[in-house]
């Protein structure tokens, strides 16, 4: 490959590159994180310009950074979070551990309604301050792209407030944020006896109003026995389809309602949780190209026993993403590395599958498969330099942070000493 470098280009040299690029795995004839040795990673502005054998191109006057044989991976992608909300539910968790039933807690005003009330009663500034702390923890562990959902406002004003906080976080932080409308998360107290009327509100008022303000890029729903049924979900998806909005779904977490098949019917981006997904549903998402998002944090926190059908997903070649599902009720974990470890221990993923789950497959779950999630020419220059030799090290030993540099769109956002050679 013949390229002419500019003075402003940057060469990252002397690294082990876990590219996660499927094309490299095909060339190598094996799966090994699509690893490249003795190659230079070259960036130009916010994108990767090329990955070339070391010494194969004239460096000119461009900057060379010696990473001292450290590991470089794509930036981590957390493709399913509920990061913006008011209050917390630690006392509720303590009650559950002391034997109080969920029904009793709900009767006392606990559960999701507690978070809805706390979110409604919080100012945008209060929500942003709380969310920023969570976001800092995720960025410090290497997250460069993240999805954030609404769903704790459950009326027009408060859903807009949540999404405006998401927008503010995106403007103030070196991270790409994918905002999702999850107004169909639960039936709010004022519609307790008429969930169909609430779905009308979402479809006819909330969704079009906030879409017009460009506050989100996809629509989600909790399709479950304790959420919304298939007919209500279909009405929501139809409303999204009329406006050309991609859809996704919390489905098959507690039972099998056929939500995954419905998401597939609408060519949805992802089906998330899916512990009760069956082969019929897997066939449907295989045909539609929908990503399966596994959320082991909620599985762990709720002490569930029904695992998602990982072996069947493998058999059908379904891309499996994994995510923190950070939320106050069922997965209060701001560590994607911990979730990668959980995915291996609890769900039986291989470490390479876990890495694919927070890179190439997570990118696809957010509609960014052509620009994010791998080290390849033309992709965003979002990557991490780790003080590690192999990718498995990152999810094997928890409790300390091996991140050396976090690069977002070609710029270092976290610094440690490396030798610069000009």
Buried (B, 14 or more C-beta within 10 A) or exposed (E): EEBEBEEEBBBBBBBBBBBBBBEBBEEEEEBEBBBBEEBBBBBBEEBBBBBBEEEEBEBEEBBBBBBBEBBBBBBBBBBBBBBBBBBBBEEBBEBBEEEBEBEEBBEEEBBBBBBBBBBBEBEBEBBBEBBBEBBEBBBBBBBBBBBBBBBBBBBBEBBBBBBBBBBBBBEEBBBBBBBBBBBBBBBBEEBEEEBBEBBBBBBEEBBBEBBEEEBBBBBBBBBBEEBBBBEBBBBBBEBBBEEEBBBBBBBBBBBBBBBBBBBBBBEBBBBBBBBBBBEEBBBBBBEBBBBBBBBBBBBBBBEBEEBBBBEBBBEBEBBBBBBBBBBBBBBBBBBBBBBBBBBBEBBEBEBBBBBBBBBBBBBBBBBBBEBBBBBBBEBBBBBBBBBBEBBBBBBBEEEEBBBBBBBBBBEBBBEEEBEEEE
